């Protein structure tokens, strides 16, 4: 089972930190603020080949053969 936002208070704190309207921070700072709220167990369950095999994970297409150097 993954961790979820257990209280409205933590959700409200996240929403304050991740304000997008009128936010002039660089994109990478906004992404960092969002990613701080993703539970570690969720990050640990992401596929290691997610970037290379994104079509498979997004659209269900067959996995591509791994690249060799």
MMTF fields as JSON, N, C-alpha, C and O atoms, coordinates in Angstrom:
{
  "mmtfVersion": "1.0.0",
  "mmtfProducer": "UNKNOWN",
  "numBonds": 275,
  "numAtoms": 276,
  "numGroups": 69,
  "numChains": 1,
  "numModels": 1,
  "chainsPerModel": [1],
  "groupsPerChain": [69],
  "chainIdList": ["A"],
  "bondAtomList": [4, 2, 8, 6, 12, 10, 16, 14, 20, 18, 24, 22, 28, 26, 32, 30, 36, 34, 40, 38, 44, 42, 48, 46, 52, 50, 56, 54, 60, 58, 64, 62, 68, 66, 72, 70, 76, 74, 80, 78, 84, 82, 88, 86, 92, 90, 96, 94, 100, 98, 104, 102, 108, 106, 112, 110, 116, 114, 120, 118, 124, 122, 128, 126, 132, 130, 136, 134, 140, 138, 144, 142, 148, 146, 152, 150, 156, 154, 160, 158, 164, 162, 168, 166, 172, 170, 176, 174, 180, 178, 184, 182, 188, 186, 192, 190, 196, 194, 200, 198, 204, 202, 208, 206, 212, 210, 216, 214, 220, 218, 224, 222, 228, 226, 232, 230, 236, 234, 240, 238, 244, 242, 248, 246, 252, 250, 256, 254, 260, 258, 264, 262, 268, 266, 272, 270],
  "bondOrderList": [1, 1, 1, 1, 1, 1, 1, 1, 1, 1, 1, 1, 1, 1, 1, 1, 1, 1, 1, 1, 1, 1, 1, 1, 1, 1, 1, 1, 1, 1, 1, 1, 1, 1, 1, 1, 1, 1, 1, 1, 1, 1, 1, 1, 1, 1, 1, 1, 1, 1, 1, 1, 1, 1, 1, 1, 1, 1, 1, 1, 1, 1, 1, 1, 1, 1, 1, 1],
  "groupList": [{"groupName": "UNK", "atomNameList": ["N", "CA", "C", "O"], "elementList": ["N", "C", "C", "O"], "formalChargeList": [0, 0, 0, 0], "bondAtomList": [1, 0, 2, 1, 3, 2], "bondOrderList": [1, 1, 2], "singleLetterCode": "X", "chemCompType": "L-PEPTIDE LINKING"}],
  "groupTypeList": [0, 0, 0, 0, 0, 0, 0, 0, 0, 0, 0, 0, 0, 0, 0, 0, 0, 0, 0, 0, 0, 0, 0, 0, 0, 0, 0, 0, 0, 0, 0, 0, 0, 0, 0, 0, 0, 0, 0, 0, 0, 0, 0, 0, 0, 0, 0, 0, 0, 0, 0, 0, 0, 0, 0, 0, 0, 0, 0, 0, 0, 0, 0, 0, 0, 0, 0, 0, 0],
  "groupIdList": [1, 2, 3, 4, 5, 6, 7, 8, 9, 10, 11, 12, 13, 14, 15, 16, 17, 18, 19, 20, 21, 22, 23, 24, 25, 26, 27, 28, 29, 30, 31, 32, 33, 34, 35, 36, 37, 38, 39, 40, 41, 42, 43, 44, 45, 46, 47, 48, 49, 50, 51, 52, 53, 54, 55, 56, 57, 58, 59, 60, 61, 62, 63, 64, 65, 66, 67, 68, 69],
  "secStructList": [7, 7, 7, 7, 7, 7, 1, 2, 2, 2, 2, 2, 2, 2, 2, 2, 2, 6, 7, 7, 6, 6, 7, 7, 1, 7, 2, 2, 2, 2, 2, 2, 2, 2, 2, 6, 6, 1, 7, 2, 2, 2, 2, 2, 6, 1, 7, 6, 6, 6, 6, 6, 6, 2, 2, 2, 2, 2, 2, 7, 7, 7, 7, 7, 7, 7, 7, 7, 7],
  "xCoordList": [0.848, 0.0, 0.89, 1.877, 0.536, 1.338, 0.824, -0.348, 1.719, 1.376, 0.574, 0.909, -0.462, -1.253, -1.277, -0.81, -1.818, -1.955, -3.036, -4.207, -2.615, -3.522, -4.42, -5.496, -4.008, -4.827, -4.926, -4.057, -5.984, -6.145, -5.035, -4.659, -4.509, -3.456, -2.213, -1.62, -1.798, -0.601, -0.864, 0.033, -2.072, -2.428, -2.416, -1.947, -2.922, -2.908, -1.484, -1.181, -0.605, 0.793, 1.445, 2.203, 1.158, 1.717, 1.199, 1.97, -0.081, -0.651, -0.044, 0.138, 0.268, 0.911, 2.311, 2.733, 3.035, 4.399, 4.417, 5.339, 3.4, 3.352, 2.341, 1.376, 2.549, 1.659, 2.155, 3.352, 1.256, 1.659, 1.242, 1.944, 0.126, -0.328, 0.618, 0.798, 1.219, 2.113, 3.455, 4.237, 3.739, 5.008, 6.103, 6.001, 7.131, 8.208, 9.463, 10.519, 9.353, 10.504, 10.821, 9.938, 12.079, 12.408, 11.652, 11.301, 11.413, 10.654, 11.234, 10.488, 12.567, 13.177, 12.922, 12.861, 12.771, 12.448, 11.004, 10.715, 10.096, 8.706, 8.603, 7.88, 9.33, 9.317, 9.898, 9.368, 10.971, 11.578, 10.577, 10.488, 9.827, 8.833, 7.75, 7.286, 7.35, 6.33, 6.899, 6.244, 8.112, 8.703, 9.001, 9.063, 9.187, 9.417, 8.225, 8.366, 7.06, 5.852, 5.502, 4.504, 6.299, 6.055, 6.689, 7.889, 5.905, 6.468, 7.59, 7.55, 8.592, 9.754, 9.365, 9.961, 8.376, 7.975, 7.369, 7.451, 6.774, 6.261, 7.435, 7.442, 8.415, 9.592, 10.341, 10.858, 10.398, 11.099, 10.394, 11.02, 9.1, 8.343, 8.318, 7.727, 8.946, 8.999, 9.934, 10.952, 9.606, 10.474, 11.813, 11.875, 12.877, 14.222, 14.396, 15.238, 13.603, 13.726, 12.595, 12.255, 12.024, 10.864, 11.098, 10.208, 12.269, 12.546, 12.72, 12.171, 13.482, 13.757, 12.512, 12.324, 11.672, 10.501, 9.196, 8.17, 9.225, 8.033, 6.818, 5.699, 6.998, 5.841, 5.17, 3.946, 5.959, 5.399, 4.566, 3.448, 5.111, 4.42, 3.242, 2.26, 3.321, 2.222, 1.127, -0.059, 1.534, 0.563, 0.414, -0.448, 1.229, 1.115, 1.77, 1.562, 2.56, 3.237, 4.325, 4.765, 4.76, 5.796, 7.078, 7.4, 7.806, 9.078, 10.073, 10.081, 10.906, 11.966, 13.153, 13.33, 13.959, 15.179, 16.103, 16.209, 16.772, 17.673, 18.816, 19.314, 19.218, 20.349, 21.646, 21.809, 22.569, 23.905, 24.891, 24.695, 25.935, 26.907, 27.881, 28.767],
  "yCoordList": [-1.183, 0.0, 1.241, 1.308, 2.205, 3.421, 4.448, 4.45, 5.309, 6.378, 7.434, 7.784, 7.933, 8.995, 10.184, 10.1, 11.267, 12.437, 12.119, 11.949, 12.044, 11.566, 12.658, 12.364, 13.887, 14.973, 16.1, 16.273, 16.856, 18.035, 19.046, 19.818, 19.038, 19.992, 19.752, 20.712, 18.489, 18.232, 18.555, 19.028, 18.31, 18.639, 20.156, 20.65, 20.878, 22.339, 22.874, 23.821, 22.284, 22.716, 22.475, 23.316, 21.341, 21.041, 22.041, 22.534, 22.339, 23.28, 24.675, 25.381, 25.074, 26.378, 26.377, 27.367, 25.274, 25.194, 25.095, 25.588, 24.46, 24.234, 25.182, 24.741, 26.434, 27.407, 27.659, 27.851, 27.659, 27.812, 29.152, 29.698, 29.692, 30.979, 32.081, 32.323, 32.745, 33.847, 33.424, 34.271, 32.133, 31.632, 31.898, 31.476, 32.585, 32.939, 32.108, 32.416, 31.041, 30.172, 29.411, 29.195, 29.005, 28.153, 26.825, 26.369, 26.223, 24.985, 23.915, 23.216, 23.772, 22.714, 22.912, 21.93, 24.137, 24.367, 23.972, 23.458, 24.209, 23.789, 22.27, 21.702, 21.61, 20.141, 19.6, 18.637, 20.198, 19.771, 19.899, 19.011, 20.991, 21.187, 20.11, 19.631, 19.734, 18.689, 17.335, 16.581, 17.023, 15.71, 15.488, 14.341, 16.549, 16.392, 15.747, 15.198, 15.81, 15.279, 13.879, 13.307, 13.325, 11.966, 11.009, 11.097, 10.095, 9.167, 8.317, 7.955, 8.003, 7.248, 5.877, 5.41, 5.231, 3.906, 3.985, 3.02, 5.103, 5.289, 5.431, 4.816, 6.235, 6.402, 5.086, 4.808, 4.276, 2.994, 2.005, 1.064, 2.207, 1.291, 1.716, 1.024, 2.835, 3.267, 2.35, 1.913, 2.049, 1.163, 1.827, 3.022, 1.04, 1.56, 1.924, 2.757, 1.307, 1.578, 2.47, 2.433, 3.259, 4.077, 5.064, 5.27, 5.678, 6.633, 5.912, 6.331, 4.836, 4.098, 3.385, 3.266, 2.917, 2.127, 2.895, 2.286, 4.217, 5.018, 4.629, 4.664, 4.262, 3.846, 2.608, 2.483, 1.709, 0.506, 0.868, 0.38, 1.724, 2.066, 3.011, 2.949, 3.878, 4.812, 4.222, 4.434, 3.477, 3.043, 1.533, 1.058, 0.77, -0.674, -1.323, -2.511, -0.571, -1.16, -2.123, -2.021, -3.053, -4.001, -3.265, -2.215, -3.843, -3.245, -3.343, -4.314, -2.32, -2.304, -3.102, -3.234, -3.629, -4.328, -3.31, -2.177, -3.701, -2.751, -2.34, -3.135, -1.1, -0.592, -1.146, -1.321, -1.422, -1.835, -0.775, -0.168, -0.557, 0.477, 0.004, 0.757],
  "zCoordList": [0.0, 0.0, 0.0, 0.732, -0.814, -0.888, 0.101, 0.478, 0.505, 1.429, 0.682, -0.45, 1.294, 0.681, 1.632, 2.768, 1.159, 2.018, 3.036, 2.699, 4.279, 5.319, 5.872, 6.392, 5.774, 6.315, 5.314, 4.459, 5.429, 4.585, 4.861, 3.979, 6.094, 6.457, 5.612, 5.12, 5.426, 4.626, 3.161, 2.464, 2.687, 1.32, 1.126, 0.1, 2.092, 2.017, 2.02, 1.295, 2.824, 2.861, 1.508, 1.027, 0.893, -0.415, -1.446, -2.27, -1.408, -2.372, -2.221, -3.213, -0.994, -0.79, -1.381, -1.98, -1.218, -1.734, -3.255, -3.905, -3.815, -5.254, -5.879, -6.503, -5.722, -6.337, -7.755, -7.971, -8.702, -10.09, -10.664, -11.515, -10.225, -10.743, -10.308, -9.115, -11.276, -10.98, -10.422, -9.989, -10.422, -9.892, -10.912, -12.064, -10.497, -11.409, -11.183, -11.735, -10.364, -10.142, -11.426, -12.257, -11.588, -12.736, -12.648, -11.56, -13.791, -13.855, -12.951, -12.266, -12.936, -12.136, -10.649, -9.909, -10.193, -8.791, -8.493, -7.412, -9.44, -9.252, -9.232, -8.413, -10.141, -10.17, -8.868, -8.315, -8.372, -7.11, -5.967, -5.119, -5.938, -4.879, -4.942, -3.907, -6.148, -6.303, -5.889, -5.168, -6.341, -6.082, -4.603, -4.161, -3.833, -2.392, -1.696, -0.603, -2.318, -1.699, -2.189, -1.752, -3.081, -3.558, -2.561, -2.304, -1.992, -1.01, -1.607, -2.783, -0.78, -1.238, -1.789, -2.759, -1.181, -1.673, -3.077, -3.837, -3.423, -4.783, -5.752, -6.818, -5.382, -6.232, -6.417, -7.499, -5.358, -5.439, -6.36, -6.847, -6.606, -7.467, -8.931, -9.76, -9.263, -10.66, -11.438, -10.901, -12.695, -13.47, -13.779, -14.069, -13.714, -13.98, -15.445, -15.78, -16.326, -17.762, -18.274, -19.456, -17.391, -17.738, -18.872, -19.698, -18.93, -19.999, -21.33, -22.349, -21.314, -22.549, -23.077, -24.287, -22.169, -22.561, -22.328, -22.025, -22.465, -22.143, -22.977, -22.465, -24.239, -25.053, -24.468, -24.51, -23.93, -23.311, -22.078, -21.917, -21.21, -19.967, -20.19, -19.451, -21.189, -21.441, -22.317, -22.068, -23.352, -24.364, -24.473, -25.212, -23.757, -23.79, -24.996, -25.24, -25.76, -26.906, -26.415, -25.27, -27.266, -26.832, -26.451, -27.007, -25.483, -25.08, -26.227, -26.984, -26.34, -27.344, -26.8, -25.589, -27.72, -27.306, -26.648, -27.117, -25.566, -24.894, -25.806, -26.603, -25.676, -26.457, -25.923, -24.715, -26.826, -26.397, -26.872, -27.924, -26.107, -26.455, -27.487, -27.89]
}
